[in-house]
Amino acid sequence: MFRGATKVALDAKGRLAIPTRYRERIQTRCEGQLVATVDKDYCLLIYPFPEWEEIERKLMRLPSLDRKARRLQRLMVGHATEVEIDAHGRILLSRELREYAGLDRQAVLLGQGNRFELWDETRWNETRDGWLNEGDDTDLSAQLETLTL
């Protein structure tokens, strides 16, 4: 499981150093093989390769005549890029992925259980603050209404 928020930096070549606390888990789960793709919130999703394979299978089973399903397939599968952790614990993100997410130098890596989200730091702060300032919890889905924290 990946959890927590970590400020990270991308170098001039677009390499991201994976925080040390995650590296052993990634090596154990997928031998350093990851997949990065886009998310509709303009961040990147980074999956261990076996996790991504399951997501990809689910996506490709969606009905091909459904316009929303095709859009999701095109976004997520179409942008999926295999990345490998190098000897220095870094992954190289393609220019296309970095441009999509608006990533330049400063970023935030969020552990989300089976995956990471990678956000431009400014976009993350603005988005997070917007969610916190909404303050309207009256429209929770039925599933969330049963959750006890």
PyRosetta script that sets phi, psi and omega in degrees:
from pyrosetta import init, pose_from_sequence

init()
pose = pose_from_sequence("MFRGATKVALDAKGRLAIPTRYRERIQTRCEGQLVATVDKDYCLLIYPFPEWEEIERKLMRLPSLDRKARRLQRLMVGHATEVEIDAHGRILLSRELREYAGLDRQAVLLGQGNRFELWDETRWNETRDGWLNEGDDTDLSAQLETLTL")
pose.set_psi(1, 136.9)
pose.set_omega(1, 176.7)
pose.set_phi(2, -109.0)
pose.set_psi(2, 129.9)
pose.set_omega(2, 179.6)
pose.set_phi(3, -148.0)
pose.set_psi(3, 157.6)
pose.set_omega(3, 177.4)
pose.set_phi(4, 102.5)
pose.set_psi(4, 158.8)
pose.set_omega(4, 177.7)
pose.set_phi(5, -112.8)
pose.set_psi(5, 133.0)
pose.set_omega(5, -178.4)
pose.set_phi(6, -134.1)
pose.set_psi(6, 128.5)
pose.set_omega(6, 172.3)
pose.set_phi(7, -74.7)
pose.set_psi(7, 131.7)
pose.set_omega(7, -178.9)
pose.set_phi(8, -133.9)
pose.set_psi(8, 166.0)
pose.set_omega(8, 177.9)
pose.set_phi(9, -127.5)
pose.set_psi(9, 143.8)
pose.set_omega(9, 172.7)
pose.set_phi(10, -98.4)
pose.set_psi(10, 141.8)
pose.set_omega(10, 177.8)
pose.set_phi(11, -85.5)
pose.set_psi(11, -179.9)
pose.set_omega(11, -175.4)
pose.set_phi(12, -61.3)
pose.set_psi(12, -25.1)
pose.set_omega(12, 179.9)
pose.set_phi(13, -89.3)
pose.set_psi(13, -3.1)
pose.set_omega(13, -179.2)
pose.set_phi(14, 88.6)
pose.set_psi(14, 21.1)
pose.set_omega(14, 178.5)
pose.set_phi(15, -90.7)
pose.set_psi(15, 141.1)
pose.set_omega(15, 180.0)
pose.set_phi(16, -119.5)
pose.set_psi(16, 124.6)
pose.set_omega(16, 175.5)
pose.set_phi(17, -81.1)
pose.set_psi(17, 118.4)
pose.set_omega(17, 176.5)
pose.set_phi(18, -70.1)
pose.set_psi(18, 129.0)
pose.set_omega(18, 178.9)
pose.set_phi(19, -53.2)
pose.set_psi(19, 140.2)
pose.set_omega(19, -175.6)
pose.set_phi(20, -53.3)
pose.set_psi(20, -38.2)
pose.set_omega(20, -175.5)
pose.set_phi(21, -63.0)
pose.set_psi(21, -18.1)
pose.set_omega(21, 179.6)
pose.set_phi(22, -98.5)
pose.set_psi(22, -18.8)
pose.set_omega(22, -169.2)
pose.set_phi(23, -60.9)
pose.set_psi(23, -44.8)
pose.set_omega(23, -178.4)
pose.set_phi(24, -63.6)
pose.set_psi(24, -42.3)
pose.set_omega(24, 178.7)
pose.set_phi(25, -61.3)
pose.set_psi(25, -41.2)
pose.set_omega(25, 179.3)
pose.set_phi(26, -66.4)
pose.set_psi(26, -42.0)
pose.set_omega(26, 178.3)
pose.set_phi(27, -61.6)
pose.set_psi(27, -42.6)
pose.set_omega(27, -178.6)
pose.set_phi(28, -66.9)
pose.set_psi(28, -44.0)
pose.set_omega(28, -175.1)
pose.set_phi(29, -76.4)
pose.set_psi(29, -34.2)
pose.set_omega(29, -170.5)
pose.set_phi(30, -148.9)
pose.set_psi(30, 17.6)
pose.set_omega(30, 178.3)
pose.set_phi(31, 51.8)
pose.set_psi(31, 36.3)
pose.set_omega(31, 176.9)
pose.set_phi(32, 79.7)
pose.set_psi(32, 6.6)
pose.set_omega(32, -179.7)
pose.set_phi(33, -93.0)
pose.set_psi(33, 120.1)
pose.set_omega(33, -178.8)
pose.set_phi(34, -127.0)
pose.set_psi(34, 165.5)
pose.set_omega(34, 172.8)
pose.set_phi(35, -129.8)
pose.set_psi(35, 130.1)
pose.set_omega(35, 176.4)
pose.set_phi(36, -110.2)
pose.set_psi(36, 137.8)
pose.set_omega(36, 177.1)
pose.set_phi(37, -147.6)
pose.set_psi(37, 178.8)
pose.set_omega(37, -176.0)
pose.set_phi(38, -94.6)
pose.set_psi(38, 158.6)
pose.set_omega(38, 175.5)
pose.set_phi(39, -125.5)
pose.set_psi(39, 151.8)
pose.set_omega(39, -177.4)
pose.set_phi(40, -64.8)
pose.set_psi(40, -15.4)
pose.set_omega(40, 177.4)
pose.set_phi(41, -86.6)
pose.set_psi(41, 12.3)
pose.set_omega(41, 179.0)
pose.set_phi(42, 62.8)
pose.set_psi(42, 42.7)
pose.set_omega(42, 168.2)
pose.set_phi(43, -127.8)
pose.set_psi(43, 176.8)
pose.set_omega(43, 176.0)
pose.set_phi(44, -106.1)
pose.set_psi(44, 148.1)
pose.set_omega(44, 172.7)
pose.set_phi(45, -108.5)
pose.set_psi(45, 134.2)
pose.set_omega(45, -179.5)
pose.set_phi(46, -125.5)
pose.set_psi(46, 117.0)
pose.set_omega(46, -175.9)
pose.set_phi(47, -113.5)
pose.set_psi(47, 144.4)
pose.set_omega(47, 163.9)
pose.set_phi(48, -59.9)
pose.set_psi(48, 143.1)
pose.set_omega(48, -173.3)
pose.set_phi(49, -52.0)
pose.set_psi(49, -46.6)
pose.set_omega(49, 179.8)
pose.set_phi(50, -61.5)
pose.set_psi(50, -36.8)
pose.set_omega(50, 177.6)
pose.set_phi(51, -64.6)
pose.set_psi(51, -43.6)
pose.set_omega(51, -179.8)
pose.set_phi(52, -61.6)
pose.set_psi(52, -41.3)
pose.set_omega(52, -179.8)
pose.set_phi(53, -57.1)
pose.set_psi(53, -40.3)
pose.set_omega(53, 178.4)
pose.set_phi(54, -67.1)
pose.set_psi(54, -44.0)
pose.set_omega(54, 178.0)
pose.set_phi(55, -60.8)
pose.set_psi(55, -45.4)
pose.set_omega(55, -178.5)
pose.set_phi(56, -61.6)
pose.set_psi(56, -42.0)
pose.set_omega(56, 177.5)
pose.set_phi(57, -59.8)
pose.set_psi(57, -44.4)
pose.set_omega(57, 179.2)
pose.set_phi(58, -63.0)
pose.set_psi(58, -43.3)
pose.set_omega(58, 179.8)
pose.set_phi(59, -62.0)
pose.set_psi(59, -42.8)
pose.set_omega(59, -176.1)
pose.set_phi(60, -75.4)
pose.set_psi(60, -13.2)
pose.set_omega(60, 175.2)
pose.set_phi(61, -84.8)
pose.set_psi(61, -9.4)
pose.set_omega(61, 179.0)
pose.set_phi(62, -64.3)
pose.set_psi(62, 152.2)
pose.set_omega(62, -177.4)
pose.set_phi(63, -64.6)
pose.set_psi(63, 124.8)
pose.set_omega(63, -175.4)
pose.set_phi(64, -70.4)
pose.set_psi(64, -16.0)
pose.set_omega(64, 178.4)
pose.set_phi(65, -87.5)
pose.set_psi(65, -7.2)
pose.set_omega(65, 177.9)
pose.set_phi(66, -84.7)
pose.set_psi(66, 118.7)
pose.set_omega(66, -175.6)
pose.set_phi(67, -59.3)
pose.set_psi(67, -42.8)
pose.set_omega(67, -179.4)
pose.set_phi(68, -66.6)
pose.set_psi(68, -38.1)
pose.set_omega(68, 177.8)
pose.set_phi(69, -63.6)
pose.set_psi(69, -44.4)
pose.set_omega(69, 179.2)
pose.set_phi(70, -62.2)
pose.set_psi(70, -40.2)
pose.set_omega(70, 178.3)
pose.set_phi(71, -61.6)
pose.set_psi(71, -45.0)
pose.set_omega(71, 179.4)
pose.set_phi(72, -63.5)
pose.set_psi(72, -42.6)
pose.set_omega(72, 177.2)
pose.set_phi(73, -60.9)
pose.set_psi(73, -46.1)
pose.set_omega(73, -179.0)
pose.set_phi(74, -61.9)
pose.set_psi(74, -42.0)
pose.set_omega(74, 180.0)
pose.set_phi(75, -67.6)
pose.set_psi(75, -57.6)
pose.set_omega(75, -170.6)
pose.set_phi(76, -76.2)
pose.set_psi(76, -47.7)
pose.set_omega(76, -178.6)
pose.set_phi(77, -77.3)
pose.set_psi(77, -38.9)
pose.set_omega(77, -178.9)
pose.set_phi(78, -63.2)
pose.set_psi(78, -30.5)
pose.set_omega(78, 179.5)
pose.set_phi(79, -99.0)
pose.set_psi(79, -3.2)
pose.set_omega(79, -177.3)
pose.set_phi(80, -61.8)
pose.set_psi(80, 129.7)
pose.set_omega(80, -177.6)
pose.set_phi(81, -132.7)
pose.set_psi(81, 127.0)
pose.set_omega(81, 177.1)
pose.set_phi(82, -75.4)
pose.set_psi(82, 133.3)
pose.set_omega(82, 177.2)
pose.set_phi(83, -131.8)
pose.set_psi(83, 151.4)
pose.set_omega(83, -177.7)
pose.set_phi(84, -128.3)
pose.set_psi(84, 137.9)
pose.set_omega(84, 176.5)
pose.set_phi(85, -71.0)
pose.set_psi(85, 126.9)
pose.set_omega(85, -179.7)
pose.set_phi(86, -84.4)
pose.set_psi(86, -176.9)
pose.set_omega(86, -176.5)
pose.set_phi(87, -63.3)
pose.set_psi(87, -18.4)
pose.set_omega(87, 179.7)
pose.set_phi(88, -99.6)
pose.set_psi(88, 8.3)
pose.set_omega(88, 177.8)
pose.set_phi(89, 79.5)
pose.set_psi(89, 23.0)
pose.set_omega(89, -177.7)
pose.set_phi(90, -111.7)
pose.set_psi(90, 154.7)
pose.set_omega(90, 169.7)
pose.set_phi(91, -120.2)
pose.set_psi(91, 148.5)
pose.set_omega(91, 178.9)
pose.set_phi(92, -101.7)
pose.set_psi(92, 120.1)
pose.set_omega(92, 179.1)
pose.set_phi(93, -97.1)
pose.set_psi(93, 133.0)
pose.set_omega(93, -178.0)
pose.set_phi(94, -64.2)
pose.set_psi(94, 156.5)
pose.set_omega(94, 177.8)
pose.set_phi(95, -57.8)
pose.set_psi(95, -40.2)
pose.set_omega(95, -178.5)
pose.set_phi(96, -62.0)
pose.set_psi(96, -43.7)
pose.set_omega(96, 178.7)
pose.set_phi(97, -65.9)
pose.set_psi(97, -43.3)
pose.set_omega(97, 179.9)
pose.set_phi(98, -63.1)
pose.set_psi(98, -41.7)
pose.set_omega(98, 179.5)
pose.set_phi(99, -65.3)
pose.set_psi(99, -42.6)
pose.set_omega(99, 179.8)
pose.set_phi(100, -56.7)
pose.set_psi(100, -45.8)
pose.set_omega(100, -176.0)
pose.set_phi(101, -87.8)
pose.set_psi(101, -0.1)
pose.set_omega(101, -179.8)
pose.set_phi(102, 66.6)
pose.set_psi(102, 30.1)
pose.set_omega(102, -176.9)
pose.set_phi(103, -83.5)
pose.set_psi(103, 128.8)
pose.set_omega(103, 176.2)
pose.set_phi(104, -119.7)
pose.set_psi(104, -81.3)
pose.set_omega(104, -179.4)
pose.set_phi(105, -119.1)
pose.set_psi(105, -59.7)
pose.set_omega(105, -174.3)
pose.set_phi(106, -89.4)
pose.set_psi(106, 132.1)
pose.set_omega(106, -177.4)
pose.set_phi(107, -142.9)
pose.set_psi(107, 170.7)
pose.set_omega(107, 175.9)
pose.set_phi(108, -127.2)
pose.set_psi(108, 127.6)
pose.set_omega(108, 177.4)
pose.set_phi(109, -103.5)
pose.set_psi(109, 118.4)
pose.set_omega(109, -177.9)
pose.set_phi(110, -109.4)
pose.set_psi(110, 122.6)
pose.set_omega(110, 172.4)
pose.set_phi(111, -73.6)
pose.set_psi(111, 130.1)
pose.set_omega(111, -177.8)
pose.set_phi(112, -129.9)
pose.set_psi(112, 47.7)
pose.set_omega(112, 178.7)
pose.set_phi(113, 80.9)
pose.set_psi(113, -96.5)
pose.set_omega(113, -176.4)
pose.set_phi(114, -91.5)
pose.set_psi(114, 1.8)
pose.set_omega(114, -176.9)
pose.set_phi(115, -152.9)
pose.set_psi(115, 173.5)
pose.set_omega(115, 171.8)
pose.set_phi(116, -114.4)
pose.set_psi(116, 153.7)
pose.set_omega(116, 165.2)
pose.set_phi(117, -112.4)
pose.set_psi(117, 137.7)
pose.set_omega(117, 177.2)
pose.set_phi(118, -119.0)
pose.set_psi(118, 117.4)
pose.set_omega(118, -176.2)
pose.set_phi(119, -117.4)
pose.set_psi(119, 145.3)
pose.set_omega(119, 163.8)
pose.set_phi(120, -59.3)
pose.set_psi(120, 135.1)
pose.set_omega(120, -173.4)
pose.set_phi(121, -59.1)
pose.set_psi(121, -43.5)
pose.set_omega(121, -179.6)
pose.set_phi(122, -65.0)
pose.set_psi(122, -45.6)
pose.set_omega(122, 179.6)
pose.set_phi(123, -62.0)
pose.set_psi(123, -42.4)
pose.set_omega(123, 178.9)
pose.set_phi(124, -60.0)
pose.set_psi(124, -48.5)
pose.set_omega(124, -178.5)
pose.set_phi(125, -60.0)
pose.set_psi(125, -43.4)
pose.set_omega(125, 179.7)
pose.set_phi(126, -65.8)
pose.set_psi(126, -43.9)
pose.set_omega(126, -178.9)
pose.set_phi(127, -65.7)
pose.set_psi(127, -48.0)
pose.set_omega(127, 179.3)
pose.set_phi(128, -59.3)
pose.set_psi(128, -46.9)
pose.set_omega(128, -179.4)
pose.set_phi(129, -63.0)
pose.set_psi(129, -37.2)
pose.set_omega(129, 176.7)
pose.set_phi(130, -62.2)
pose.set_psi(130, -43.7)
pose.set_omega(130, 178.2)
pose.set_phi(131, -62.9)
pose.set_psi(131, -42.6)
pose.set_omega(131, -178.9)
pose.set_phi(132, -66.8)
pose.set_psi(132, -32.6)
pose.set_omega(132, -177.9)
pose.set_phi(133, -82.9)
pose.set_psi(133, -13.8)
pose.set_omega(133, 177.8)
pose.set_phi(134, -59.7)
pose.set_psi(134, -46.8)
pose.set_omega(134, 174.0)
pose.set_phi(135, 61.4)
pose.set_psi(135, 8.7)
pose.set_omega(135, -178.1)
pose.set_phi(136, -105.6)
pose.set_psi(136, 98.7)
pose.set_omega(136, -180.0)
pose.set_phi(137, -99.6)
pose.set_psi(137, 12.0)
pose.set_omega(137, -175.9)
pose.set_phi(138, -77.7)
pose.set_psi(138, -14.6)
pose.set_omega(138, -177.1)
pose.set_phi(139, -106.4)
pose.set_psi(139, 36.7)
pose.set_omega(139, 178.6)
pose.set_phi(140, -67.2)
pose.set_psi(140, 144.0)
pose.set_omega(140, 175.7)
pose.set_phi(141, -67.7)
pose.set_psi(141, 162.5)
pose.set_omega(141, -179.6)
pose.set_phi(142, -59.2)
pose.set_psi(142, -36.8)
pose.set_omega(142, 179.3)
pose.set_phi(143, -64.2)
pose.set_psi(143, -41.3)
pose.set_omega(143, -178.3)
pose.set_phi(144, -72.4)
pose.set_psi(144, -29.3)
pose.set_omega(144, 180.0)
pose.set_phi(145, -64.5)
pose.set_psi(145, -23.0)
pose.set_omega(145, -179.6)
pose.set_phi(146, -89.9)
pose.set_psi(146, -6.2)
pose.set_omega(146, -177.5)
pose.set_phi(147, -77.8)
pose.set_psi(147, 132.3)
pose.set_omega(147, 175.3)
pose.set_phi(148, -112.7)
pose.set_psi(148, 126.8)
pose.set_omega(148, 179.7)
pose.set_phi(149, -107.1)
pose.dump_pdb("model.pdb")
